[in-house]
Amino acid sequence: MVDEDLELKRLQLRRLRRLAAMAMAGEQKETRSELSPLERLKPYLGERAEEVLEAASSQYPRETEEIVRQLADLAEAGRIREKIDGGQLYALFRTLGLRVKLDTKVVYLKRGEEKSLSDLIRKGI
């Protein structure tokens, strides 16, 4: 009789552990779904990638939203292991047929001052 009580207690404890593990897994899924795809992707973004994303989202909002969602899912699944830099992200958009226009300017350093190339050309070197 004592053995039966102990066995029953073990089974109840095992079931409680299983239920607790399932509850924890459910909570983790809920917290993951509460974050936006961009927030989930940010830890995987490298140098200047956010700048490319901002430009792309202003020019192609729906397409960028879908691309960010797909990249976030791939990153969380472990398919993306390295940080994505701006050049790689820009190349991805180009490969998908989206020509993202980035604000670029060329500057040079003269006597400790940064000057734009357009100023240099206007003043005549």
N, C-alpha and C positions, 0 to 999 in steps of 0.2 A: 504494500500500500504506500509506503514511504517512497519507494522507487517510482511508482506511478505519479506521485505528486511532483517529484523532482523532474521527471520527464515532461510533465505538463508545463511546469515552470520554464524549462529550457525551450520548449516549443513556443511558449508565449513570448519569451525574450527574443527569440530569433525572429518571430513575426514582427515584434515592435521595432527591432533594428531595421528590418526590411522596409517597413512603413516609414520610419524616420529617414532612411536613405532616399526613398522615393519622394518624400516631402522636400528634402533638401535639393534634390535634382530639379524639382518643379519650381522652387524658389529661384534657383540659378537661371533657369530658362526665362522666368518672368523678369528678372533684373536685366537680362540680356535684351529682351524684347522692349524694355522700357527705354533703352538707349537708342538714339537715332543711328542710322547707318553711318553717318559722317563721324559721330562720336566714337563708334566702334572701330572705324578705319583710322582715326587720327594717330593711334600709337604706331601704326605701320607706315606713316607718311614721313618721308625724309626731307632733304633740303629742297626748298622752293616748291614742293608738291602742293602745299596749301594755296600758294599763289596761282598755280595752274588750275586748281579746282575752283577757286573763286572766279577766275576769268571764264572758265568753261561753264560754270553754273549761271553766270550772267548772260552768256551767249546761247547756251543750249540747256535750259533748266530741266526739262523732262529727261533728256538723254543722260545728262550728268547724274541725276538722281538715281537712275537705273544702274549706271556704271558704278556709282559709289556703293549701292546696295550689293551688287554682285561682288565687288572687290572686298567688302566687309565680310560677306559670307565665306569667300575663299580664304581670307586671312584667318578667320576664326576656325575654319576647318583645318588649318595647318598647311594649306597649299601655297601660301605666300610666306616665305621664311625670312626674307630680307626686307629692309625698308625700301619703299618706293620713292625715288627722287623725282624732281620736277621733269627732268628730261625723259624718264621712262613713262611717266604719266602723259606727257605731251605726245610722245610717240604712240602711245595706246590710242589717244583721241584721234591722231592722224590716221592710224591704221583703220579705225572704225569710220573714217570718212568725215570726221568733225574737225574743221580747221579753226582751232582756237587762236584768236589774235591776242597776243600778249603785249603789254606796254613795255617797250624796250627803249633804252637810250644808251648811247656810248659816252663815257666820260673819260677824261684823262687827268692826270695829276701833274700840276705845274707849280713849282715853288710851294708845295704843301697845300695847294688849293685844288679841289675837284672842280673841273669845268667841263661843260658839255661840249661835244664835238661840234654841235651847231653854232655855239658861241665862237669857237675857234675859227670856223669857216667864215662866219660873219665878219669877224675882226681882221681876217686875213693873216693868220698865223703871225 
